[in-house]
Amino acid sequence: MTQPIYLDYNATTPIDTEVAAEMKYIIDAVYGNPSSAYSIGRTAKEIVDKARLQVANLINARPSEIVFTSCATESNNLAILGALKAQSGKHIITSAIEHPAVIEVCRQLETRGYQVSYVPVDQYGRVNPADVEKAVRHDTALITIMHANNETGSIQPIDEIANIARKHGVLFHTDAAQSLGKIKVDVAQSSIDLLTIAGHKIYAPKGIGALYIKNGVKIEKVMFGASQEKGLRPGTENVIHIAALGKACEVAQRDFDKNTANMRHTRDRLFDGLQKFFPQRVTVNANLQHCLPNTLSVALAGVDAHTLASLIGNKVLVSTGSACHAGSVNISPVLKAMKVNAQRAASTLRITTGKHTSEMDVDHALDLIQNTVKQLDK
Ligand SMILES: Cc1ncc(COP(=O)(O)O)c(C=O)c1O
């Protein structure tokens, strides 16, 4: 059976072949505990140290600023809960379009006496830095705004927001799970204090992440145990996955221009094809000038996106902008925050390309979408 064409790279990515080879080598040859003083332990520690450097290099950080975690969700929890624990302020600023891995942490904190300001976004899903500044209070302890949105690809003006945070003496965290490998991130040139990294969005396996913590920024432990990862993430290191994340970061950095050019080319080819096939019916839920190069959140007027996605689903894999529960349609909170109406949300597809997506993949997907919509229009 031929594999379906995968166009959902913001959901996850397959493991890169070089990353898989690195993992295989470690599975076969390295089983030591990095905390052990004898040679096989030291070998494992060297692998973890190398990976820390590779991750740091991708964002222009120092290795001492990287803590390995199990995923982006854990990195977000550690950043937010750890930063707040280290301070007395009880106010947080975030945006209305964060991933649940941030929003749900904030909601939990609201039940523990914290107050949260949810800054709105414009019709393109972007935060206005002036709104962030307006929300700052004397007791604001943290601003957490994502770098790029997983559904729309909208890139947030995080450097401006980080500067506002710095000006007011507030810590700034950004969830960069979707942006790494797709747009440049340079923490040394920015006032970002804390930044979340996800392995499985950059061709490493699921179940590995990292948190960048700027040197000098104090966060408290939220888990307790031995002293791994400066005690911030106790537990014997997952050497295989850490090495995989390191390799994935090295490859992402090395191939950045080639990969982003391909993602953009195939995304734009998809968009052009949709516009050609469905003139007057296509609306993008983003401003493509401020959008990840691989992401197209697009509404096809008059089309039920769920029906379309399920009809093409054994050949082309995409996401939709709403969720169906027991017959009723729930608009995604991101599209809701952008004031996208129910009709448009229900006809929204999220199509995301990857570093190996080909023109042929796109053309097959376009053909299938066109033919299926024709059937649905009848
Ligand atoms: C922006 C963003 N943050 C956090 C996450 C959570 O990642 P994980 O499930 O690997 O913890 C995701 C995953 O989709 C994401 O897109």
The ligand as a MOL file (V3000), in Angstrom:
LIG
                    3D

  0  0  0     0  0            999 V3000
M  V30 BEGIN CTAB
M  V30 COUNTS 16 16 0 0 0
M  V30 BEGIN ATOM
M  V30 1 C 3.3010 25.6320 20.0990 0
M  V30 2 C 3.3260 24.3120 20.7900 0
M  V30 3 N 3.6760 24.2560 22.0860 0
M  V30 4 C 3.7100 23.0990 22.7490 0
M  V30 5 C 3.3940 21.9240 22.1400 0
M  V30 6 C 3.4060 20.6590 22.9490 0
M  V30 7 O 4.3680 19.7780 22.5000 0
M  V30 8 P 4.5130 18.3430 23.1990 0
M  V30 9 O 3.1830 17.6670 23.0170 0
M  V30 10 O 5.6010 17.6910 22.4770 0
M  V30 11 O 4.7920 18.5790 24.6260 0
M  V30 12 C 3.0260 21.9250 20.7920 0
M  V30 13 C 2.6330 20.6650 20.1060 0
M  V30 14 O 1.8410 20.6640 19.2000 0
M  V30 15 C 2.9950 23.1540 20.0900 0
M  V30 16 O 2.6370 23.2130 18.8150 0
M  V30 END ATOM
M  V30 BEGIN BOND
M  V30 1 1 1 2
M  V30 2 1 2 3
M  V30 3 2 2 15
M  V30 4 2 3 4
M  V30 5 1 4 5
M  V30 6 1 5 6
M  V30 7 2 5 12
M  V30 8 1 6 7
M  V30 9 1 7 8
M  V30 10 2 8 9
M  V30 11 1 8 10
M  V30 12 1 8 11
M  V30 13 1 12 13
M  V30 14 1 12 15
M  V30 15 2 13 14
M  V30 16 1 15 16
M  V30 END BOND
M  V30 END CTAB
M  END
